[in-house]
Amino acid sequence: MGSLRKSNELWNILTKGASRLLHTSRATKHENPLGLPRSGASAVPNIPRRGLPQKRDIPNVKKVVVVASGKGGVGKSTIAVNLAVGLALQEDASCRRPRVGLLDLDLFGPSIPKLMGLDNCNEPELTTSSALIPLKNHGILCMSMGFLLPQTKASSTSQPSRDDTAVVWRGLMVQKAIQQLLFDVDWLDNAGRTEIPGPELDVLVIDMPPGTGDVPLTVGQLVNVDGAIIVSTPQDVSLADVRKGIAMFRKVSMPIMGLVLNTSYFLCPSCDVRHYLFGSAESFHRAASDVGVPVMGELPLIPEVSKRGDKGVPFVLSSASTAQGKAEEEYNNTMLNVASGVWKSLSH
């Protein structure tokens, strides 16, 4: 009976696009940490023991932009979300808006589900070829490790949540999971829902974990990345790690589009005076000049950005329909200018 039940479950997954249950899958091993059912040769490339692997494109994705930081807690994920929305608001020569996706590669602290208002969604379904189908909100296709974790209850009276579910992996498990998120997601429009899927993604924004560890190294070695945006705050301790991140990206031949300074200043609502709460931006500009990377923008510190992020609404999207003060207007304009610069660079 056990073998028959297992066969029926696998058949339902392969033929009906049922959800892939990470916490119940028997296939969660080093070679397949996400527990995806296998119906043939995997599209996931292997990293050779010697030498560098051949970089490749992500299936059904035209352009790839990574958002990274040397230091954690600098607002990188928030900027990645707003960049994705800003890119989706651009237009090409035929006045067509691009299709944009958002991939969260922070396995241990995924933020995209919360920031995109998808934290209480069910697990992603699978296509008949066992590829993950992204979730969608605000017009952006999203994939994150946070979607794949089981919901648990912290106490008998609390609501089920993924907030208390930790990913306790290291080494090969992390590397393989990243490869699966990169190459086992179907980014085609209406993937798995119609016999003739829609167009591919114009741009995929990848939210990287902080630092220079396994994840950014794996992405840099395996994927053709069209550009990287590095986020920092004004403090010297953050700038020191930015330099390390730039050095690593250059070692894996990943082009760097520019730097974004987050929480650069606080704009007093009553006097319109800039207050540099975390130090002057001079050190940031000096560091950018030293490493030869352009500054794409400076974002002010605005409490509303965090509040709307907690509600799952990107600030760039929500600010279009609400009254804005000067600080909000500067944040919105700067973020849209960054997105416009990225889009123009990718379109050339």
C-alpha positions in Angstrom: 0.0 0.0 0.0 2.9 2.4 0.8 4.4 2.0 -2.7 1.0 2.4 -4.3 0.3 5.6 -2.4 3.7 7.0 -3.2 3.2 6.3 -6.9 -0.2 7.9 -6.9 1.2 11.0 -5.2 4.0 11.3 -7.8 1.5 10.8 -10.6 -0.7 13.6 -9.3 2.3 15.9 -9.1 3.5 15.1 -12.6 0.1 15.3 -14.4 -1.9 17.9 -12.4 0.7 20.4 -11.3 0.1 19.7 -7.6 2.1 21.5 -5.0 5.6 20.2 -4.2 5.8 19.6 -0.5 9.4 20.2 0.7 8.7 19.0 4.2 7.1 15.7 3.2 9.1 14.8 0.1 11.3 11.8 0.3 13.5 13.2 -2.5 15.1 15.8 -0.2 18.7 14.8 -0.6 22.0 16.5 -1.4 21.4 16.2 -5.2 17.8 17.4 -4.9 17.3 19.5 -1.7 14.0 21.1 -2.9 12.5 17.7 -3.3 11.4 18.2 -7.0 10.2 15.0 -8.6 12.4 13.9 -11.5 11.1 12.7 -14.8 14.3 12.6 -16.7 17.7 14.4 -17.0 17.9 17.5 -14.8 18.5 20.9 -16.4 20.6 21.9 -13.4 24.3 22.2 -14.4 27.0 20.7 -12.2 30.0 22.6 -11.0 33.1 20.6 -12.0 35.7 19.6 -9.4 38.4 21.3 -11.4 38.3 24.5 -13.5 35.4 26.8 -14.0 32.0 25.7 -15.3 30.5 27.2 -18.5 28.2 30.0 -17.7 24.7 29.7 -19.2 21.5 31.7 -19.5 18.5 31.1 -17.1 15.8 29.4 -19.1 13.1 31.7 -20.5 14.9 34.9 -19.2 16.4 37.5 -21.5 18.3 39.6 -19.0 19.5 39.1 -15.4 20.3 41.8 -12.9 21.5 41.0 -9.4 21.0 43.2 -6.3 23.7 42.6 -3.8 25.4 44.0 -0.7 28.5 43.3 1.3 26.8 43.9 4.6 23.4 42.6 5.8 20.6 44.9 7.0 21.3 47.7 4.4 17.9 47.5 2.8 19.0 45.4 -0.2 15.8 43.4 -0.5 13.6 46.5 -0.3 15.5 48.1 -3.1 15.4 44.8 -5.1 11.6 44.8 -4.8 11.2 48.5 -5.8 13.7 48.1 -8.6 11.6 45.2 -10.0 8.4 47.3 -9.9 10.3 50.3 -11.4 11.5 48.1 -14.2 8.0 46.9 -14.8 6.9 50.5 -15.2 9.4 51.2 -18.1 8.5 51.0 -21.8 10.3 49.8 -24.8 10.3 51.5 -28.3 6.9 50.0 -29.0 5.5 51.3 -25.7 5.3 47.8 -24.3 6.1 47.3 -20.7 8.6 44.6 -19.8 7.8 41.3 -18.0 9.8 41.3 -14.8 10.5 38.5 -12.4 12.0 38.5 -8.9 14.1 35.7 -7.6 15.0 35.5 -3.9 18.2 33.6 -3.3 18.6 34.3 0.4 17.9 30.8 1.6 18.3 31.5 5.3 16.5 34.8 5.5 14.1 35.2 2.6 12.4 38.6 2.6 10.6 38.7 -0.8 7.5 36.8 0.3 6.8 39.4 3.0 7.8 42.4 0.9 5.6 41.3 -2.0 2.6 40.4 0.1 2.9 36.6 -0.7 4.0 35.4 2.8 0.7 33.5 3.4 0.4 31.9 0.0 0.4 28.2 -0.7 3.4 26.4 -2.0 4.2 26.9 -5.7 2.7 24.3 -8.1 4.8 22.3 -10.6 4.6 22.1 -14.4 4.3 18.6 -15.9 8.1 18.7 -16.4 8.6 19.2 -12.7 9.6 22.9 -12.8 8.4 25.4 -10.1 5.7 27.8 -11.2 6.4 31.3 -9.8 3.8 33.2 -7.7 2.6 36.6 -8.9 1.6 39.8 -7.2 1.7 43.5 -8.2 2.4 42.2 -11.8 5.8 40.7 -10.8 6.5 36.9 -10.9 8.3 35.8 -7.8 10.1 32.8 -6.5 11.7 32.3 -3.1 12.8 29.6 -0.7 10.3 31.3 1.7 7.4 29.8 -0.5 8.8 26.3 -0.1 9.0 26.1 3.7 6.2 24.4 5.7 4.0 26.5 7.9 4.3 25.8 11.6 2.7 27.1 14.8 4.8 28.7 17.4 2.2 27.8 20.1 -1.2 26.1 20.3 -2.9 29.5 20.0 -0.9 31.0 17.2 -1.7 31.0 13.5 0.4 28.7 11.2 3.3 30.7 9.8 6.6 30.1 8.0 8.3 32.7 10.2 9.5 30.1 12.7 10.7 27.6 10.1 14.5 27.6 9.7 16.6 26.3 6.9 19.5 24.4 8.5 21.7 23.5 5.5 25.3 24.1 4.5 27.8 23.3 1.8 26.5 21.1 -1.0 22.8 21.3 0.0 23.0 25.1 -0.3 24.8 25.0 -3.6 22.3 22.5 -5.1 19.3 24.4 -3.8 20.6 27.6 -5.5 21.1 25.7 -8.7 17.6 24.4 -8.6 16.1 27.9 -8.0 18.1 29.2 -10.9 17.3 26.5 -13.4 14.2 24.6 -12.2 11.8 27.6 -12.3 9.5 28.1 -15.4 9.3 31.9 -15.9 7.1 31.7 -19.0 3.8 33.5 -18.7 1.0 31.1 -17.7 3.5 28.3 -17.2 1.8 25.0 -16.5 -1.7 26.5 -17.0 -2.1 26.5 -20.7 -0.9 24.3 -23.5 0.7 27.3 -25.2 2.6 29.3 -22.6 3.1 33.0 -23.0 6.3 35.1 -23.5 9.5 34.8 -21.5 10.8 37.3 -18.9 12.4 40.5 -20.2 14.3 41.0 -16.9 14.9 38.8 -13.8 16.0 40.7 -10.7 17.9 38.4 -8.3 17.9 39.4 -4.6 21.2 38.0 -3.3 22.1 37.2 0.3 24.7 39.6 1.8 28.4 38.8 1.7 30.7 36.8 -0.6 29.8 33.3 0.3 28.5 30.2 -1.6 25.4 31.8 -3.1 27.0 34.8 -5.0 29.9 32.6 -6.0 27.6 30.0 -7.4 25.6 32.6 -9.3 28.7 34.2 -10.6 30.1 30.9 -11.9 27.0 29.5 -13.4 24.9 32.3 -14.8 25.3 34.9 -17.5 24.6 38.1 -15.4 24.0 41.3 -17.3 24.7 43.6 -14.4 25.0 43.9 -10.6 23.7 46.7 -8.4 25.4 46.9 -5.0 23.6 48.5 -2.0 25.3 50.2 0.9 24.7 52.5 3.8 26.9 55.5 4.7 28.9 53.8 7.5 32.5 52.8 6.9 31.8 49.3 8.2 29.3 48.8 5.3 31.6 50.4 2.7 34.5 48.1 3.6 32.3 45.1 2.8 31.1 46.8 -0.5 34.7 46.8 -1.6 35.0 43.1 -0.9 31.8 42.4 -2.9 33.0 44.4 -5.9 36.3 42.5 -5.8 34.5 39.1 -5.8 32.1 40.1 -8.7 35.1 41.2 -10.7 36.9 37.9 -10.1 33.9 36.0 -11.6 33.5 38.5 -14.4 30.2 39.9 -13.3 29.6 43.4 -14.7 28.8 46.0 -12.1 26.2 48.7 -13.1 26.6 50.9 -10.1 26.2 51.6 -6.4 23.0 52.7 -4.5 23.3 54.5 -1.2 20.4 53.7 1.1 19.3 55.7 4.1 21.7 58.5 2.9 19.9 61.2 4.7 16.7 62.2 6.6 14.7 65.1 5.1 13.1 67.1 7.8 9.4 67.5 7.0 9.1 71.0 8.5 12.3 72.6 7.2 13.4 70.5 4.2 16.9 70.3 5.5 18.9 67.1 4.9 20.2 65.4 8.1 22.9 62.9 7.6 22.0 60.6 10.6 24.5 57.9 9.7 27.4 60.0 8.5 28.2 62.1 5.5 27.9 60.6 2.0 31.4 61.8 1.2 33.0 58.5 2.2 30.6 56.6 0.0 31.4 58.8 -3.0 35.1 58.5 -2.3 34.9 54.7 -2.1 32.9 54.6 -5.4 35.6 56.7 -7.1 38.4 54.5 -5.7 36.9 51.3 -7.1 35.7 52.9 -10.4 32.0 52.2 -10.0 29.4 54.9 -10.7 26.8 56.0 -8.1 23.3 55.4 -9.4 21.5 57.2 -6.6 21.1 58.2 -2.9 17.9 57.2 -1.2 16.5 59.1 1.9 15.4 57.5 5.1 11.6 57.3 5.0 9.6 55.3 7.7 6.8 54.8 5.2 9.1 52.6 3.0 9.4 50.1 5.8 5.7 50.3 6.8 4.5 49.6 3.3 7.0 46.8 2.9 5.6 45.2 6.0 2.2 45.3 4.4 3.6 43.7 1.2 3.2 46.8 -1.0 6.4 48.2 -2.7 6.8 51.9 -2.0 7.3 52.8 -5.7 4.0 51.2 -6.6 1.9 52.6 -3.7 3.4 56.1 -3.9 1.8 56.6 -7.3 -1.7 56.7 -5.8 -1.0 58.6 -2.6 -0.1 62.2 -1.6 3.7 62.6 -1.2 5.9 64.8 0.9 9.3 66.0 -0.5 11.2 63.1 1.0 8.8 60.5 -0.5 9.0 62.2 -3.8 12.8 62.2 -3.8 12.8 58.5 -2.9 10.3 57.6 -5.6 12.1 59.7 -8.3 15.5 58.3 -7.4 14.3 54.7 -7.4 12.6 55.2 -10.8 15.7 56.9 -12.2 17.8 53.9 -11.1 15.3 51.5 -12.8 15.3 53.7 -15.9 19.1 53.6 -16.1 19.1 49.8 -15.7 16.5 49.4 -18.4 18.4 51.6 -20.8 21.6 49.7 -20.1 19.9 46.4 -20.8 18.2 47.6 -23.9 21.4 48.6 -25.7 
